Amino acid sequence: MSPEDEGEPIEYPTAYDTEYKEDAEPAEWEKYLKKKDRLTYRLSLFG
């Protein structure tokens, strides 16, 4: 792309809601489990 082809930069709208609060409600699993008892699945490093 040459400098003559650049023109004005394009401004894109925000792709997410900036007002969204992820921790607004507790997670469903918190009703039944303590955080230390929650299962976490991990992938091995070498497959």
Protein Blocks (a to p, Z undefined) as FASTA:
>chain_A
ZZklnmpadddddfbdfkbcfklpccfklmmpcfklpccddddfkZZ
